[in-house]
Amino acid sequence: MRSHFLSLKIIAIVILVAMFWGGLFFLTSLVSERQGYQQAFLKEISQNNISPQTIVSPYIHVPYEEQKTCLDEQKKAHPCTEESWMYIGADSTQWTSNFNVSNDSYKRTIYRAISYQANLTAKGIFQKPQLENKTYLWDRAEIIFPVHDPRGLDKQPMLKILNKDYVFEVSPQGSDYSGFDFMRISAKNYPELITAIQNGFHFDLTANLTGLSKFTLIPTSRSVTYQAKGNWADIKYDGQNLPYAKTSAQQKFNAQWKNIALGHQNLNKFIHCESNECTRQFTQGNFVQTANFSEYETAGHEKIGLTTEFLEPVNVYTQTDRAIKYGIVIIIITFGCFFLFEVLKSLRIHPIQYSLVAMAQGIFFVLLLSISEYYAFAWAYIVAAIACIGLMTWYLYFVMKGIKAAALFGIILSSLYAIMYMLLQSSGKTFLMGSMISFVVLAVVMFITRHIDWYSIGNKPKRELRTYTSPQ
């Protein structure tokens, strides 16, 4: 009977590990559920207040008429006049964005949203357009400035041309269908702009814009320079082109872009959008190369624009989810230490005692998630770790019949949780550090067990195996 003791104990440990691995999946679903509540809060803000902002650099469109041959219902040819549009992008533009970022403006209970106020300025040049032999309707020419969510404007954007200020008018159609409010300055209201558009002009643009978490600038000029700076350190850059210079430190960031190829390509893609879904994709920083609405879900997305996204310094749900992924490793190491203690000290530890310790480790992740929703993740981790390690050390004092063994396990557990926190903070070097730690753990186990005769363990007399007696 004793010869099967080792095999049965290993099988019991494997079963327990499998059971608690399943428990970790439940904890993962709990994290996803809490994160879903946060996403629902952000979606509600986007619907009712403001949303991530996307703007398109100003461009000009001018209608013109062409004489063509058309076919009537009887397929007979007849002369007709067809109206089309000429689009003019700026030759060069220099953008500057100064962001004031905060997570205090929009909050509900434990949830907060990152928002910003952007002071935008641009200086640029529209060159004299190259005209063809067509009839241009200059009195209907317009300067267009598309803005995704005009609710974020505290006042109408202003364009200075020839030392005179012009105000962009909000489009009556709004942005519900196309995703953009095509704000405009019309030559019909300002006839003096006709001469400026025909001969080219310098301009200065100013706008104050509030948005949620992400800002995208879609340049339409031949060359563009763009500088973004603000009071936030955790930044993600995305889009067609990444900044050639960037700094981020002490709650400040500064990034600079320069490009001479994207602008007119972007304008060409934008004006050839054949559906509202196409322009709505631009507001997400995407361009979808399909004209069929039903194909948008499966079509390949091409990034467009220059995107700055403001991230949470520590996303408690992402960090907790990553910690849970290390949970199975901690349980295996803990059970392994218990098993070695049984082998080396000839002291039986019941599977129920294994289970209670594993449950305490599971409670650690629940405490970590709940506390970190209210307080800083680092403090939540420390409090949860101290509580659970203290509980397990106290319990193991009775299980192992002595303070030395319990203290040793307390040190081992503290080391495991310290290593896990270090891995959570290491980001890019997680795999390297994890592989090195795994090697060290295996080396320690091999060193401790180098003199054990595993074949003789199951044949030890029953009297050599002590059972647990509660200390008086």
Order of alpha helices (4+ residues) and beta strands (2+ residues): alpha-beta-beta-beta-beta-beta-beta-beta-beta-beta-beta-alpha-beta-beta-beta-beta-beta-beta-alpha-alpha-beta-beta-beta-alpha-alpha-alpha-alpha-alpha-alpha
